[in-house]
Amino acid sequence: MAVASIVSEKSVAGNAQVDMIEMASAAMTAASKALDKESRREALVAGSTYKVDVQVAARVNDGQIFRKSFTSIMSVGHDSTVASSSAAPVAEIVALILEKLNPQTREAILRDLPNEFAEAGNVLPSIKPSTIEAAEKMLSKMRSSNTTNRKGSVSVKSVATQLPLNLFTGE
């Protein structure tokens, strides 16, 4: 059972009248925030389905008790492993290659390559397939792969039910 007590600016000696929509909104928001802190995703079993009968009883500003009940079907997805890869930044790879060249060759590449690219209509000049293949092999060695375990998603479908669910014993 979730019990919420809200004090608003409309309170007069703790006994304000609030309209039903405001009361319901205050009650459900308070219950949602309080119950969210109690939820433990890691306690749910992967691949499971749960039928959950819920009843919320709340009193807003010492007014009448607000009750809401519903039945939910909750499905927990299966855990999975997600693969990801990351590559070194291209600018840093090019810079590393340039640093391995003598200063004259480095300067010539930095000066001439942008001009050749522009003169070719912003298209790379032709490259030997064997050079491309060698570059691809080098880049694949400079890529790291990681795997991460991910909990399955949780979905909930709820339907309002008639009170009472007989979840409470006494009030």
N, C-alpha and C positions, 0 to 999 in steps of 0.2 A: 504494500500500500504506500502510495506517495501522498504526503500531506504537505500542503503549501500554505504559508501565511504571508500575505503581502500587506505592507503599509504604504499607502499612497499619499500624495499631497491633499487628496480629497478627504482624508481622515479627519474626523472631528471626534476627539477623545477616543480614537481607535474604533469608531463605529460608523464608518461612512457607508452610504449606499452607492453601489456601482452598478451599471447596467449589465445585463447578462453576457453580452458579447465581450465586454471588457473583463468581466469576472472570469469567463472561460479562457480568454487569452492569457490573463495573468496566471491562472491556475496551471494551464498546460505548459506555459513557458517556464514557470518555476519547476514543475515536475520534470520537464525535459532537461533543464540545466542540472538539476540535482541527480537525476538518474544517469545522465551521460557520464558523470564522474564515477558512477558505480559499475559501469560496463567494463568487462574484461574480455576483449576480443580473443586473447590467447587461450581462454578457458573453453571456447567453442570448438567442437570437434569438426575437423575438415570433412566435407562431404555429407554433413548431417542436415536433417530437416527437423525443425521444432515447431510444434503447435503451441502457441502461448496465449492464454486468456489473461487479459489485463484489465484491472479496474483502478481508476484514479479517483481518489476522494480528496477534495481540497476545500479549505475555508479561506476566503479572501476578506481581509479587513474585518474579521470576526463576524462576517455575515453568514448566510445560509451555506450549507455544504453543497459543493458542486461535485457531481459524479459523472464519470465517463467510462464506458467499458467497450472493449473491442477484442476480437480474436485475430491473432496474427499468425501467419505461416512464415517462418524464417528459414531461409536456405543459406547454408554456408558452403561456398565453393571449395574445390580442392586446392591445396597448396601447390605452388609451381616454382620452377626455377627459371629465371629470366637471364638471358645472356646479353652482355653488352660489350662493345669494344671501343677503345679510344686510340686515336692516332696522334702523333706529335704534330703540332701546328706547322702548316706548310711554310710559312715565313721563316720559322726557326730552322726547319730542315734545309731550306735554300741557303740561309745564312751560314749554317754549319758547313755546307758544301763550299760556299764561297771562301770561307776562312781557310780551307784546305788548299786553295789555289794561291799561286804567287800573286803579288800585288798588281802586276801589269795585266795578267789574265783576268783577275777579278774586276778591275776597272773597265776592261774592254767588254766583258759580259754585261756589267751594269749599265754601260753606255749604249752598247749596240743592240742588245736583245729587245729592249722596248721599241727602238726604231724599226727593227725587222718585223716585229709584231704589228706595229701601226702600218707599215708599208704593205703588209700582206692582208690588209683589211681587217685587222684585229683577229687574226687567225694565227695559231702557232705554226711556225715553219715545219716542213716535213721532218720527221724523226725516224731513224731506222727502227724497225720492229724489235730487233734484238736489244737496242738501247732501252726501249720502253719496257720490255720484259725484264731486263736487269733492274730498272728503277722500281718496277712493281714488286719484284722479289725483295729488294732492299726495304721498301716501305712496309711490306707485310711483316718483316722482322722487327719493324719499329712500331708495331701496333700491339696493344695489350688487350687481353680478353678477360672479362670478369663475369662471374655468375653470382646472382643474388637470389636468395630464397624469398618468396613472397607468399603471404597468407592469402587464402581464397577470399573472394569478395563475399559480403553478407548482404542479402536482399530480404526485405520484409514487405509482405502484402497484408494489409489490415482491413477488417470489415467491422463496422460498428455493430455491437450486440445489445440486446436488451438487458437492463439491470434487473435483478442482481445476478452476479455470477456465483454468488455464495462463496466468495473468496475471503470475506471478512468474518471473523467470529466476534460478535459484540462490537459496540461503538462507544 
